Amino acid sequence: MSKRPTLSFWQIWNMSFGFLGIQFGFALQNANVSRIFETLGANIEDIPILWIAAPVTGLIVQPLIGHASDKTWNRLGRRRPYFLLGAIFASLALLVMPNSPALWVAAGTLWIMDASINVSMEPFRAFVGDMLPDEQRTMGFAMQSFFIGTGAVVGSLLPYVMTNWLNIPNTAAEGIIPPSVRWSFYIGAAVFFAAILWTVVSSKEYSPEKLKEFEADEMKTKETSTLYHEKEVAGSQFIKVGGTFGLVGLLIVALTRFLHLKEELYILGGILLLFAVLMLVAVVLKSKKGEESALVEIFSDLLRMPLTMKQLALVQFFTWMALFSLWIYSTAGITSHVYGTSDTTSKLYNDGADWVNLLFGVYNGVAALIAFALPVLAKLTSRKITHAISLAIGGIALAAIYLIEDPNWLILPMVGVGIAWASILSMPYAILTGSLPAQKMGIYMGIFNFFIVIPQILAATVLGFMVQDLFNGEAIYALVFGGVSMAVAAVMVLFVKDVAAEKQTY
């Protein structure tokens, strides 16, 4: 049999279950790390640069793990060894984070935590591409969205539940993380590891030989102009692209230096310069070893990525710029704009921060509930239309937070954000996998992550400047900016080529 077998509901359930733990930990990180940083003495304008750990580790770790998992085959399989390794280290980091004695310790732990989460998370996207036929991939990613939403609901709500249901204090002395946050992270560590272990034990994987057999059958029905082609990438292309990034990086560094712009911009320029240097190193390695080097293979595949992936890259850029604005500035924006305080030691601030946790739970809960409705809407319209509608709703909702004065009404825009979040976690990946070869699924999922983390790096380097200098320190405007960015993504997705759109049953 050369076609991937159709899997049962419970098989898809088991192979996606690990995402429950991943998002449980990720939700605790998203909703509480800014709070931890502020508690340990970070200034509001410094928070974005402290968050730089998340996108930088994703930029480095995901393509490397994707490349490695494509070439791995052992007793645990192809992707599952990385699920388990990441779970071990992420769980340990979750235990350390709320006990950080100083800001630099918390920032360093965030690097370790985010790198470990990326090690577990990246192969999960490729896992769906490996295991499911085209007609089940939208359902597979929808199942991941369900577990992401469910895990995030509980993870986001834990500090609120600890305080309001279990009477565990949500305040502490200056510089000390409240007990409700600490215990939430301890529970998160246990759930993260247990959920990943369930997927590792309950799921099996196809061998590399079987995957090649499946792919040969699938390629017969797909439009070749939009697919990956393993053609030789000339060294001159490496030099051209690397040189362009290097010049842009130098320009950013020079403008920052001579115009006395925010120092955070040095990081953006430095990353672009590093990218240029690595491209030049890849040219040298390519001339000696061809594409045997992991660095050369990653950059070669980046330069020959399919048309669909290039189009989705722009959509992802604006989408994740919006999400990073939400994650960084939701606590600061809502506590200052709606609750009227920025005093991290006050009960009013901490009540507001707990309410933000609950709001994160709302949008993740909506995402979990709506996850299985999206494949139905995609069948009635298309995956592109479904994603465009969802992003438009999310963008309007995010910007509308500015208009709300009563905290209770903040639940309404979070419903809209939840609809967008469910689609963000499924539709782009369902569209993308149809244009990727089985033997490159992992590395391309890692490269695709570039277009998630690059806007995050940009956000981390420029949002602090925007809030401080353009928005007069009012963090709420960062959320409005995020809403506009998501609306732009909604328009751009309409121009994406969905390779299997006319042949696929969603």
C-alpha positions as CSV (number, residue, x, y, z in Angstrom):
1,M,0.0,0.0,0.0
2,S,1.6,3.3,-1.1
3,K,-1.0,5.7,0.4
4,R,-0.8,6.8,4.0
5,P,-3.5,4.9,5.9
6,T,-6.4,6.9,7.4
7,L,-6.0,7.0,11.2
8,S,-8.8,6.7,13.7
9,F,-10.0,9.6,15.9
10,W,-8.3,8.1,18.9
11,Q,-5.0,7.6,17.1
12,I,-5.0,11.3,16.1
13,W,-6.0,12.1,19.7
14,N,-3.0,10.2,21.1
15,M,-0.4,11.6,18.7
16,S,-1.6,15.1,19.5
17,F,-2.0,14.7,23.3
18,G,1.5,15.9,24.1
19,F,0.5,19.4,22.9
20,L,-1.7,19.6,26.0
21,G,1.4,19.7,28.2
22,I,3.4,21.9,25.8
23,Q,0.8,24.6,25.8
24,F,0.2,24.2,29.5
25,G,3.8,25.2,30.1
26,F,3.7,27.8,27.2
27,A,0.6,29.4,28.7
28,L,2.2,29.8,32.1
29,Q,5.2,31.4,30.4
30,N,3.2,33.8,28.2
31,A,0.8,35.0,31.0
32,N,3.3,35.2,33.9
33,V,6.8,35.9,32.7
34,S,6.2,39.6,32.2
35,R,4.7,39.7,35.7
36,I,7.8,37.8,37.1
37,F,10.1,40.2,35.3
38,E,8.3,43.3,36.7
39,T,8.2,41.7,40.2
40,L,12.0,41.2,40.0
41,G,12.5,44.9,39.2
42,A,12.3,45.2,35.3
43,N,11.2,48.5,33.9
44,I,8.2,48.4,31.6
45,E,10.3,49.6,28.6
46,D,12.8,46.8,29.2
47,I,10.3,43.9,29.2
48,P,10.4,43.3,25.4
49,I,14.1,42.9,25.3
50,L,14.0,40.4,28.1
51,W,11.5,38.5,26.0
52,I,14.1,38.3,23.2
53,A,15.0,34.8,24.5
54,A,11.8,33.2,23.1
55,P,12.2,34.2,19.4
56,V,16.0,33.9,19.3
57,T,16.0,30.4,20.7
58,G,13.2,29.4,18.3
59,L,15.2,30.9,15.4
60,I,18.2,28.7,16.2
61,V,16.7,25.6,17.7
62,Q,13.7,24.8,15.5
63,P,15.5,24.4,12.1
64,L,18.3,22.4,13.8
65,I,15.9,20.1,15.5
66,G,13.9,19.8,12.3
67,H,17.0,18.9,10.4
68,A,18.1,16.4,13.0
69,S,14.7,14.7,13.4
70,D,14.4,14.3,9.6
71,K,17.6,12.2,9.8
72,T,16.8,10.4,13.1
73,W,15.6,6.8,13.3
74,N,16.0,4.7,16.5
75,R,13.9,2.6,18.9
76,L,11.7,5.6,19.8
77,G,11.2,6.6,16.1
78,R,11.9,9.8,14.3
79,R,10.2,12.6,16.1
80,R,9.4,11.1,19.5
81,P,13.0,11.2,20.9
82,Y,12.9,15.0,20.6
83,F,9.4,15.2,22.3
84,L,10.8,13.4,25.3
85,L,14.2,15.3,25.5
86,G,12.5,18.7,25.3
87,A,9.9,17.7,28.0
88,I,12.6,16.8,30.5
89,F,14.4,20.1,30.3
90,A,11.3,22.2,29.9
91,S,9.8,20.7,33.1
92,L,13.0,21.4,35.0
93,A,13.0,25.0,33.8
94,L,9.3,25.4,34.9
95,L,10.4,24.4,38.4
96,V,13.2,26.9,38.5
97,M,11.5,30.0,36.9
98,P,9.2,31.0,39.9
99,N,12.1,30.6,42.3
100,S,14.4,33.0,40.5
101,P,16.3,35.1,43.1
102,A,17.2,37.9,40.6
103,L,16.1,39.2,37.2
104,W,19.1,37.8,35.4
105,V,18.3,34.3,36.7
106,A,14.7,34.6,35.4
107,A,15.9,35.9,32.0
108,G,18.4,33.0,31.7
109,T,15.8,30.4,32.7
110,L,13.5,31.8,30.1
111,W,16.1,31.0,27.5
112,I,16.4,27.4,28.7
113,M,12.7,27.0,29.0
114,D,11.9,28.3,25.6
115,A,14.7,26.3,23.9
116,S,13.3,23.1,25.6
117,I,9.7,23.9,24.6
118,N,10.9,24.4,21.0
119,V,12.7,21.0,21.1
120,S,9.5,19.3,22.0
121,M,7.1,21.4,19.9
122,E,8.9,21.6,16.5
123,P,8.7,17.9,15.7
124,F,5.0,17.8,16.5
125,R,4.1,19.8,13.4
126,A,6.2,17.5,11.2
127,F,4.6,14.5,13.1
128,V,1.2,15.3,11.6
129,G,2.7,15.6,8.1
130,D,4.5,12.2,8.6
131,M,1.5,10.3,9.9
132,L,-1.6,11.6,8.2
133,P,-2.8,11.6,4.6
134,D,-3.6,14.9,3.0
135,E,-7.3,14.6,3.6
136,Q,-6.8,14.2,7.4
137,R,-4.1,16.9,8.0
138,T,-6.6,19.7,8.6
139,M,-8.2,17.5,11.2
140,G,-4.8,16.6,12.6
141,F,-3.8,20.3,13.1
142,A,-7.3,21.0,14.4
143,M,-6.7,18.3,17.1
144,Q,-3.5,20.0,18.0
145,S,-5.4,23.3,18.3
146,F,-7.9,21.7,20.6
147,F,-5.1,20.4,22.9
148,I,-3.2,23.7,22.7
149,G,-6.4,25.6,23.7
150,T,-7.3,23.2,26.5
151,G,-3.8,23.1,28.0
152,A,-3.6,26.9,27.8
153,V,-6.9,27.4,29.5
154,V,-5.9,25.5,32.5
155,G,-2.4,26.9,32.5
156,S,-3.6,30.5,32.2
157,L,-6.3,30.1,34.8
158,L,-4.1,28.3,37.4
159,P,-2.9,31.4,39.3
160,Y,-6.4,32.8,39.4
161,V,-7.8,29.5,40.7
162,M,-5.0,29.2,43.2
163,T,-6.0,32.6,44.7
164,N,-9.8,32.7,44.4
165,W,-10.6,29.0,44.9
166,L,-7.8,27.7,47.1
167,N,-7.0,30.9,48.9
168,I,-3.3,30.8,48.0
169,P,-1.9,34.3,48.2
170,N,-1.3,36.3,44.9
171,T,0.8,38.9,46.6
172,A,4.2,38.7,48.3
173,A,7.0,41.0,49.5
174,E,8.8,43.2,47.0
175,G,11.0,41.1,44.7
176,I,9.3,37.8,45.6
177,I,7.1,35.8,43.2
178,P,3.6,35.2,44.8
179,P,2.9,31.6,46.0
180,S,0.0,31.3,43.5
181,V,2.4,31.7,40.6
182,R,5.0,29.4,42.1
183,W,2.5,26.5,42.6
184,S,1.1,27.0,39.1
185,F,4.6,26.5,37.6
186,Y,5.1,23.3,39.7
187,I,1.9,21.8,38.4
188,G,2.8,22.9,34.9
189,A,6.1,21.0,35.1
190,A,4.3,17.7,36.0
191,V,1.6,18.1,33.3
192,F,4.1,19.0,30.6
193,F,6.1,15.8,31.2
194,A,3.1,13.5,31.7
195,A,1.4,14.6,28.5
196,I,4.5,14.2,26.3
197,L,5.1,10.8,27.8
198,W,1.6,9.7,26.8
199,T,2.2,10.5,23.2
200,V,5.6,8.9,23.2
201,V,4.2,5.6,24.6
202,S,0.9,5.5,22.7
203,S,2.0,6.5,19.2
204,K,4.1,4.7,16.6
205,E,5.9,6.1,13.5
206,Y,6.4,5.1,9.9
207,S,9.9,4.2,8.9
208,P,11.8,6.5,6.5
209,E,11.4,3.9,3.7
210,K,7.7,3.8,4.2
211,L,7.4,7.6,4.1
212,K,9.3,7.7,0.8
213,E,6.8,5.2,-0.6
214,F,3.9,7.3,0.6
215,E,5.4,10.5,-0.9
216,A,6.0,8.9,-4.3
217,D,2.2,8.2,-4.5
218,E,1.1,11.7,-3.3
219,M,3.4,13.6,-5.7
220,K,1.4,12.2,-8.7
221,T,-1.6,14.3,-7.9
222,K,0.0,17.7,-7.0
223,E,0.8,20.7,-9.1
224,T,4.6,20.6,-9.5
225,S,5.0,24.4,-9.9
226,T,4.2,25.0,-6.3
227,L,6.2,22.1,-4.8
228,Y,9.7,21.7,-3.4
229,H,12.3,20.8,-6.0
230,E,15.8,19.7,-4.8
231,K,17.7,21.7,-7.4
232,E,21.3,22.9,-6.8
233,V,21.5,26.3,-5.1
234,A,24.5,28.3,-6.5
235,G,27.0,29.8,-4.1
236,S,26.3,33.1,-5.6
237,Q,22.8,33.0,-4.2
238,F,24.1,32.5,-0.7
239,I,26.4,35.5,-1.2
240,K,23.6,37.7,-2.7
241,V,21.1,36.9,0.1
242,G,23.7,37.0,2.9
243,G,25.1,40.2,1.6
244,T,21.6,41.8,1.5
245,F,21.0,40.9,5.1
246,G,24.4,42.0,6.1
247,L,23.9,45.5,4.5
248,V,20.6,45.9,6.2
249,G,22.1,44.8,9.5
250,L,24.9,47.3,9.2
251,L,22.5,50.1,8.3
252,I,20.4,49.4,11.4
253,V,23.5,49.4,13.6
254,A,24.8,52.6,12.0
255,L,21.4,54.4,12.3
256,T,21.1,53.3,15.9
257,R,24.6,54.6,16.7
258,F,24.5,57.9,15.0
259,L,20.8,58.8,15.6
260,H,21.0,57.6,19.2
261,L,18.0,55.2,18.8
262,K,17.1,52.6,21.4
263,E,19.9,50.2,22.1
264,E,17.6,47.3,21.6
265,L,17.9,47.9,17.8
266,Y,21.5,46.7,18.0
267,I,20.1,43.2,18.7
268,L,18.1,43.3,15.5
269,G,21.0,44.6,13.5
270,G,23.3,42.0,15.1
271,I,21.0,39.1,14.3
272,L,20.9,40.2,10.6
273,L,24.7,40.4,10.6
274,L,25.0,37.0,12.2
275,F,22.7,35.6,9.5
276,A,25.0,37.1,6.8
277,V,28.1,35.6,8.4
278,L,26.5,32.2,8.6
279,M,25.5,32.4,4.9
280,L,29.1,33.2,4.0
281,V,30.3,30.3,6.2
282,A,27.8,28.1,4.4
283,V,29.3,29.1,1.0
284,V,32.8,27.9,2.2
285,L,31.4,24.7,3.5
286,K,29.4,24.1,0.4
287,S,32.5,24.5,-1.8
288,K,34.2,21.8,0.3
289,K,31.5,19.3,1.2
290,G,28.4,20.1,-1.0
291,E,25.2,19.9,1.1
292,E,26.5,17.4,3.6
293,S,26.7,20.1,6.3
294,A,23.6,20.8,8.3
295,L,24.2,24.6,7.9
296,V,24.4,24.3,4.2
297,E,21.4,22.1,3.9
298,I,19.2,24.4,6.1
299,F,20.2,27.5,4.1
300,S,19.8,25.7,0.7
301,D,16.3,24.6,1.6
302,L,15.5,28.1,2.8
303,L,16.5,29.5,-0.6
304,R,14.5,26.8,-2.6
305,M,11.3,26.7,-0.4
306,P,8.0,26.2,-2.3
307,L,5.9,29.2,-3.5
308,T,3.2,28.4,-1.0
309,M,5.6,28.7,1.9
310,K,6.9,32.0,0.6
311,Q,3.4,33.4,0.5
312,L,2.5,32.1,3.9
313,A,5.7,33.6,5.3
314,L,4.2,37.1,4.9
315,V,1.0,36.1,6.5
316,Q,2.9,34.6,9.5
317,F,5.0,37.7,9.8
318,F,2.1,40.1,10.5
319,T,0.1,37.5,12.4
320,W,2.9,36.8,15.0
321,M,3.8,40.5,15.3
322,A,0.2,40.9,16.6
323,L,0.4,37.9,18.9
324,F,3.7,39.0,20.4
325,S,2.2,42.5,21.1
326,L,-0.6,40.7,23.0
327,W,1.7,38.5,25.0
328,I,4.2,41.2,26.0
329,Y,1.8,44.1,26.7
330,S,-1.5,42.6,27.8
331,T,-0.7,42.7,31.5
332,A,0.9,46.2,31.4
333,G,-1.8,47.5,29.0
334,I,-4.8,46.2,30.9
335,T,-3.6,47.0,34.4
336,S,-2.7,50.6,33.5
337,H,-5.5,51.4,31.0
338,V,-8.4,49.5,32.6
339,Y,-7.3,49.1,36.3
340,G,-5.5,52.4,36.4
341,T,-2.3,51.2,38.2
342,S,1.3,50.2,37.4
343,D,2.3,49.5,41.0
344,T,3.3,45.8,41.0
345,T,3.1,45.6,44.8
346,S,-0.5,46.7,44.9
347,K,-3.5,44.4,45.2
348,L,-5.2,46.2,42.4
349,Y,-2.3,45.5,40.0
350,N,-2.2,41.9,41.0
351,D,-5.9,41.5,40.7
352,G,-5.6,42.9,37.2
353,A,-2.7,40.6,36.4
354,D,-4.8,37.6,37.6
355,W,-7.7,38.8,35.4
356,V,-5.3,38.8,32.4
357,N,-4.5,35.2,33.2
358,L,-8.3,34.5,33.1
359,L,-8.6,36.4,29.8
360,F,-5.8,34.3,28.3
361,G,-7.8,31.3,29.5
362,V,-10.9,32.6,27.7
363,Y,-9.2,33.0,24.3
364,N,-7.5,29.6,24.6
365,G,-10.8,28.0,25.7
366,V,-12.6,29.5,22.7
367,A,-9.8,28.2,20.5
368,A,-10.3,24.7,21.9
369,L,-14.1,24.8,21.4
370,I,-13.9,26.2,17.9
371,A,-11.0,24.0,16.7
372,F,-13.2,21.3,15.2
373,A,-15.6,23.8,13.6
374,L,-12.8,25.2,11.4
375,P,-12.4,22.1,9.2
376,V,-16.2,22.3,8.6
377,L,-16.0,25.9,7.6
378,A,-12.9,25.1,5.4
379,K,-14.9,22.4,3.6
380,L,-17.8,24.9,2.9
381,T,-15.5,27.7,1.7
382,S,-11.7,27.0,1.7
383,R,-8.8,27.0,4.1
384,K,-7.7,30.5,2.9
385,I,-11.2,32.0,3.4
386,T,-11.5,30.4,6.8
387,H,-8.1,31.7,7.9
388,A,-8.8,35.2,6.5
389,I,-12.2,35.5,8.4
390,S,-10.6,34.3,11.6
391,L,-7.7,36.7,11.4
392,A,-10.0,39.6,10.6
393,I,-12.1,38.8,13.7
394,G,-9.0,38.6,15.8
395,G,-7.6,41.8,14.6
396,I,-10.8,43.8,15.3
397,A,-11.1,42.2,18.7
398,L,-7.5,43.0,19.7
399,A,-7.8,46.6,18.7
400,A,-11.1,46.9,20.5
401,I,-9.5,46.4,23.9
402,Y,-8.7,50.1,23.8
403,L,-12.4,51.0,23.9
404,I,-13.2,49.0,27.0
405,E,-13.2,50.4,30.6
406,D,-15.0,47.6,32.5
407,P,-12.8,44.5,33.0
408,N,-15.7,42.2,32.6
409,W,-16.3,43.3,29.0
410,L,-12.7,42.3,28.1
411,I,-14.0,38.8,27.8
412,L,-15.7,39.7,24.5
413,P,-12.6,40.7,22.5
414,M,-10.9,37.6,23.9
415,V,-13.5,35.5,22.2
416,G,-12.5,37.1,18.9
417,V,-8.8,36.5,19.7
418,G,-9.6,32.9,20.4
419,I,-11.2,32.4,17.0
420,A,-8.1,33.8,15.4
421,W,-5.8,31.7,17.6
422,A,-7.6,28.4,16.7
423,S,-7.1,29.1,13.0
424,I,-3.4,30.3,13.4
425,L,-2.6,27.0,15.0
426,S,-4.1,24.9,12.2
427,M,-4.8,26.4,8.9
428,P,-1.3,27.7,7.9
429,Y,0.2,24.3,8.7
430,A,-2.5,22.4,6.9
431,I,-2.0,24.5,3.8
432,L,1.8,24.2,4.0
433,T,2.2,20.5,4.4
434,G,0.6,19.8,1.1
435,S,3.6,21.4,-0.7
436,L,6.4,19.7,1.3
437,P,8.3,16.4,0.7
438,A,8.2,13.8,3.5
439,Q,12.0,13.7,3.9
440,K,12.1,17.5,4.4
441,M,9.0,17.9,6.7
442,G,11.0,18.5,9.8
443,I,13.5,21.0,8.4
444,Y,10.8,23.0,6.6
445,M,8.7,23.2,9.7
446,G,11.8,24.5,11.4
447,I,12.4,27.0,8.6
448,F,8.7,28.0,8.7
449,N,9.3,29.0,12.3
450,F,11.6,31.7,11.0
451,F,8.5,33.6,9.9
452,I,7.1,33.3,13.4
453,V,10.2,34.3,15.4
454,I,11.5,37.1,13.0
455,P,8.5,39.3,13.8
456,Q,8.9,38.4,17.4
457,I,12.5,39.5,17.4
458,L,11.4,42.7,15.6
459,A,8.6,43.2,18.1
460,A,11.1,42.7,21.0
461,T,13.5,45.3,19.6
462,V,11.1,48.0,18.4
463,L,7.9,47.7,20.6
464,G,9.8,49.1,23.6
465,F,10.8,52.1,21.5
466,M,7.3,52.5,20.2
467,V,5.6,52.3,23.6
468,Q,8.1,54.6,25.2
469,D,8.6,57.2,22.5
470,L,5.6,57.0,20.2
471,F,2.8,56.0,22.6
472,N,4.1,58.0,25.6
473,G,4.5,54.9,27.8
474,E,0.9,53.8,27.3
475,A,1.1,50.0,26.7
476,I,-2.5,49.7,25.5
477,Y,-1.5,51.2,22.1
478,A,0.7,48.2,21.5
479,L,-2.4,46.1,21.6
480,V,-4.0,48.4,19.0
481,F,-0.9,48.1,16.9
482,G,-1.3,44.3,17.1
483,G,-4.9,44.4,16.0
484,V,-3.9,46.4,12.8
485,S,-1.1,43.9,12.1
486,M,-3.5,40.9,12.3
487,A,-5.9,42.6,10.0
488,V,-3.1,43.0,7.4
489,A,-2.4,39.3,7.7
490,A,-6.1,38.6,7.0
491,V,-5.9,40.3,3.6
492,M,-2.6,38.7,2.7
493,V,-3.7,35.1,3.2
494,L,-6.2,35.5,0.3
495,F,-3.3,35.5,-2.1
496,V,-1.7,32.2,-0.9
497,K,-1.7,29.2,-3.2
498,D,-3.2,26.2,-1.5
499,V,-1.7,23.3,-3.5
500,A,-4.3,20.7,-2.7
501,A,-7.3,23.0,-2.3
502,E,-9.3,21.5,-5.1
503,K,-8.4,17.9,-4.4
504,Q,-8.6,17.7,-0.7
505,T,-11.4,16.8,1.7
506,Y,-11.0,18.7,4.9
